[in-house]
Amino acid sequence: MSGRPDRRTTVLSVLALGLPLVLSLVALNVGAYRIPPKAVFTTVAEAVFPGGNGSGPSPYADILFRVRLPRLLLALFAGAALAVSGASLQALFRNPLVFEFSLGISNGAAFGAALSLVFLGRGFPPQPAAFVFALLAVLLVVAIAGRSASPLFQALLSFVEVFANPYALQSLVFWLMGSLGQATWSDLAVTLPVIGAGVAVLILMRWRLNVLSLGEEEARSLGLDTTRDKIAVIALAALVTAAATAVMGVVSWVGLIVPHLVRMAVGADNRKVVPLSAGYGAALLLLADTVARSAAPFEIPVGILTSVVGIPFFIVLLKKSGRIWL
């Protein structure tokens, strides 16, 4: 019996690595224009070894490398970022219902990015403004004793929309619904290193999250610099959320659903919860994006899809817990 939890963790770890890979292969095949699996492999082989198959450039190359591969990579990295951010914040605040949306981090990042997009244009990367306002959202939460800053940033977003020209407003509204369809290699060149580094550090801090979740006095008695570590966790969670939101818009609930399901499976040990959340978060967002762009003749904003799943999930959790930290 003692080996059963270890076997379960091993199986879940293999699935956390395998699911994103399998879903990646599916995502490259399906869509408005279906590409046969064999064509995917030959197109990739031709890109890696030009002229190797003797048949010339593949007609699928543009679809795969300019459209599907960038959004696939964004889905994997952003899904991992949101899930790890949610798991880390839940451990830090000792509340399984806390995630980047409930704290206002997503809306803060969205406001900062929208502000940059509307007033500075696409020539200026929106990530810095998204990070600043995501961090500001967290500081406001601390300053007002744990109350969410989401309503404030929603109001500020509406204020920005008033000043947007019609073309920018249309793009902004669609962007706020959450979509990975606008991902470009230039966006990913900035976003993926930021997300990758931030997620990696949060995973390395997973044992510290275990100690911090014991409470302030207990953590200090065990030799932890609680102020430094709390600031680091909050800043990293804000950073990776802002980096993802600045490119894809507001995609919520991933940071709530994934850590909770992982915690149900392996327990509250953040040494397991945080890295497993990364894998399953990547898989969930990639699955949601694949469904969003292939389930209908038009693309469904992925933020709407995750909300349709996440809100009922949240209601169930709220009913079971009897309270919410907002």
C-alpha positions in Angstrom: 0.0 0.0 0.0 2.9 2.4 0.7 4.0 2.3 -2.9 0.7 3.2 -4.3 1.0 7.0 -4.0 4.5 6.8 -5.6 3.1 4.7 -8.5 0.2 7.2 -8.9 2.6 10.1 -9.0 4.8 8.3 -11.6 1.8 7.6 -13.8 0.6 11.2 -13.5 4.1 12.5 -14.3 4.3 10.4 -17.4 0.8 11.7 -18.5 1.8 15.3 -17.7 4.7 14.9 -20.2 2.9 12.7 -22.7 -0.4 14.5 -23.0 1.0 17.8 -24.3 3.1 15.8 -26.9 0.1 13.8 -28.1 -2.2 16.9 -28.2 0.5 18.8 -30.1 0.4 16.2 -32.9 -3.4 16.4 -33.0 -3.3 20.2 -33.0 -1.0 20.3 -36.0 -3.3 18.0 -37.9 -6.8 19.5 -37.2 -8.3 22.8 -38.0 -10.2 24.6 -40.7 -7.8 23.1 -43.2 -6.9 19.5 -42.2 -3.4 18.3 -42.8 -2.8 14.5 -42.9 -0.4 13.2 -40.3 2.1 12.0 -42.9 2.1 15.5 -44.5 3.0 17.0 -41.1 6.0 14.7 -40.7 7.2 15.3 -44.3 6.8 19.1 -44.0 8.8 19.1 -40.7 11.4 16.9 -42.2 11.7 19.1 -45.2 12.2 22.2 -43.0 14.9 20.4 -41.0 16.6 18.8 -44.0 15.8 20.9 -47.0 15.7 18.9 -50.2 16.0 15.6 -48.4 12.8 14.1 -49.8 13.4 15.4 -53.3 9.8 16.7 -53.7 10.4 20.4 -53.1 8.8 22.7 -50.5 5.6 21.4 -48.9 2.4 23.2 -49.7 1.5 22.9 -46.0 4.6 24.8 -44.7 3.0 28.2 -44.3 0.0 26.8 -42.4 2.2 24.8 -40.1 5.0 27.2 -39.4 3.3 30.6 -39.6 0.0 29.7 -38.0 -0.3 26.5 -36.1 3.1 26.1 -34.6 3.3 29.6 -33.0 -0.1 29.2 -31.4 0.7 25.7 -30.3 3.8 26.9 -28.5 1.9 29.8 -27.0 -0.8 27.4 -25.8 1.7 25.1 -24.1 3.7 27.9 -22.4 0.7 30.0 -21.5 -1.2 27.0 -20.1 1.8 26.0 -18.0 2.2 29.6 -16.8 -1.4 30.1 -15.7 -1.6 26.7 -13.9 1.8 27.1 -12.1 0.8 30.7 -11.2 -2.5 29.5 -9.8 -0.9 26.6 -7.8 1.8 28.9 -6.4 -0.7 31.6 -5.3 -3.0 29.0 -3.7 -0.1 27.7 -1.7 1.1 31.1 -0.7 -2.3 32.4 0.4 -3.4 29.0 1.7 -6.6 29.1 -0.2 -7.4 26.6 -3.0 -9.8 29.1 -4.6 -7.2 31.8 -5.2 -5.9 32.2 -8.8 -4.7 34.9 -11.0 -8.2 36.0 -12.1 -9.7 36.2 -8.6 -6.8 38.4 -7.5 -7.1 40.7 -10.5 -3.7 39.8 -12.0 -5.3 38.8 -15.3 -7.4 42.0 -15.5 -4.5 44.1 -14.4 -2.3 42.6 -17.1 -5.1 43.0 -19.6 -5.5 46.7 -18.8 -1.7 47.3 -19.0 -1.5 45.5 -22.4 -4.6 47.3 -23.7 -3.3 50.7 -22.6 -0.1 49.9 -24.5 -1.8 48.6 -27.6 -4.3 51.5 -27.9 -1.9 54.4 -27.1 1.5 53.1 -28.1 0.6 50.8 -30.9 1.9 47.4 -32.0 5.4 48.9 -32.4 5.9 48.9 -28.6 5.8 45.5 -26.9 2.8 45.3 -24.5 4.5 42.9 -22.0 6.2 45.6 -19.8 2.9 47.5 -19.3 1.1 44.2 -18.7 3.6 43.2 -16.0 3.6 46.6 -14.2 -0.2 46.6 -13.9 -0.4 42.9 -13.0 2.0 43.6 -10.1 0.0 46.7 -9.2 -3.1 44.5 -9.0 -1.4 42.3 -6.5 -0.1 45.3 -4.4 -3.7 46.6 -4.3 -4.9 43.2 -3.1 -2.4 43.4 -0.2 -3.2 47.0 0.5 -7.0 46.5 0.7 -6.7 43.5 2.9 -7.3 40.7 0.5 -10.0 42.2 -1.7 -9.9 41.6 -5.4 -8.7 44.5 -7.7 -10.6 43.0 -10.7 -13.5 45.5 -10.6 -11.1 48.4 -10.7 -9.2 47.2 -13.7 -12.4 46.2 -15.5 -13.6 49.8 -15.1 -10.2 51.1 -16.4 -10.4 48.7 -19.3 -13.8 50.3 -20.2 -12.2 53.7 -19.9 -9.5 52.7 -22.4 -12.1 51.4 -24.8 -13.7 54.8 -24.9 -10.5 56.4 -26.3 -9.8 53.6 -28.8 -10.5 54.3 -32.5 -13.1 51.9 -34.1 -10.5 49.6 -35.6 -8.4 49.4 -32.4 -11.6 48.9 -30.4 -12.7 46.0 -32.5 -9.3 44.3 -32.2 -9.2 45.1 -28.5 -12.6 43.6 -27.7 -11.8 40.4 -29.6 -8.4 40.2 -27.9 -9.9 40.6 -24.4 -12.0 37.5 -25.2 -8.8 35.5 -25.4 -7.4 34.1 -28.6 -4.1 32.5 -29.5 -4.7 33.1 -33.2 -2.7 36.3 -33.2 0.5 34.7 -32.0 3.6 35.5 -34.1 7.2 34.4 -33.9 8.2 38.0 -32.9 5.7 37.8 -30.0 7.0 34.4 -28.9 10.6 35.6 -29.0 9.8 37.9 -26.1 7.1 35.9 -24.4 8.4 32.3 -24.3 11.7 33.1 -22.6 10.0 35.1 -19.9 7.4 32.4 -19.2 9.9 29.6 -19.4 12.2 31.3 -16.9 9.4 32.3 -14.5 7.8 28.9 -14.5 11.1 27.2 -14.0 11.9 29.4 -10.9 8.5 28.8 -9.4 9.0 25.0 -9.9 12.4 25.3 -8.2 10.7 27.1 -5.3 8.1 24.4 -4.8 9.5 23.2 -1.5 9.5 26.8 -0.2 5.8 27.0 -1.0 5.3 24.0 1.2 7.0 25.8 4.1 5.2 29.1 3.3 1.8 27.3 3.4 2.5 26.4 7.0 2.0 30.0 8.0 4.2 33.0 8.8 5.6 32.0 12.2 6.2 28.4 11.2 8.0 29.4 8.1 10.3 31.8 9.9 11.0 29.3 12.6 12.3 26.9 9.9 14.7 29.6 8.7 12.8 31.0 5.7 13.0 34.7 4.8 9.2 34.9 4.3 9.1 38.4 3.1 11.6 37.8 0.3 10.1 34.5 -0.8 6.5 35.9 -0.8 7.6 38.9 -2.9 9.4 36.5 -5.3 6.4 34.2 -5.7 4.0 37.1 -6.2 6.3 38.8 -8.7 6.9 35.6 -10.7 3.2 34.7 -10.8 2.4 38.3 -12.0 5.3 38.1 -14.5 4.3 34.9 -16.2 0.6 35.8 -16.2 1.3 39.2 -17.7 3.6 37.7 -20.4 0.9 35.3 -21.4 -2.0 37.8 -21.2 -0.2 40.4 -23.2 -0.2 38.0 -26.3 -3.4 36.1 -26.0 -5.7 38.3 -23.9 -7.7 37.2 -20.9 -7.9 33.4 -20.6 -9.2 32.6 -17.1 -9.9 29.6 -14.9 -6.9 27.4 -16.0 -5.2 28.6 -12.9 -8.1 27.3 -10.8 -9.1 24.1 -12.5 -5.7 22.5 -13.1 -4.0 22.9 -9.6 -7.2 21.8 -7.9 -7.6 18.6 -10.0 -3.9 17.8 -9.5 -4.2 18.4 -5.7 -7.1 16.0 -5.6 -5.0 13.4 -7.3 -1.7 13.7 -5.4 -2.4 15.7 -2.3 -1.3 19.1 -1.1 2.5 18.5 -1.5 3.6 21.4 -3.7 6.7 19.4 -4.7 4.3 17.4 -6.8 1.5 19.9 -7.4 3.5 22.7 -9.0 5.4 20.7 -11.7 2.4 18.5 -12.5 0.3 21.6 -12.9 2.7 22.9 -15.5 2.2 19.8 -17.7 -1.6 19.6 -17.3 -2.0 23.3 -17.7 -0.2 23.1 -21.0 -2.3 20.2 -22.1 -5.6 21.8 -21.0 -5.0 25.1 -22.8 -3.8 23.4 -26.0 -6.9 21.2 -26.0 -9.2 24.2 -25.4 -7.5 26.1 -28.3 -7.7 23.1 -30.6 -11.4 22.7 -29.9 -11.9 26.5 -30.2 -10.5 26.6 -33.8 -11.9 23.3 -35.1 -15.4 22.8 -33.5 -17.2 25.4 -35.6 -16.8 27.0 -39.0 -15.5 30.1 -37.2 -13.0 30.4 -34.4 -14.4 30.5 -30.9 -12.4 32.8 -28.5 -10.6 30.4 -26.2 -11.3 32.6 -23.2 -15.0 32.0 -23.7 -14.5 28.3 -23.9 -12.4 28.1 -20.7 -15.0 30.3 -18.9 -17.9 27.9 -20.0 -16.0 25.1 -18.3 -14.4 27.0 -15.4 -17.4 28.9 -14.0 -19.5 25.7 -13.2 -16.3 24.2 -11.8 -15.8 27.3 -9.6 -19.4 27.1 -8.4 -19.0 23.5 -7.3 -15.7 24.4 -5.4 -17.4 27.4 -3.8 -20.3 25.3 -2.6 -18.0 22.7 -1.2 -15.8 25.2 0.6 -18.5 27.5 1.8 -16.3 30.6 1.4 -14.1 32.4 -1.1 -11.1 34.6 -0.6 -11.8 37.8 -2.7 
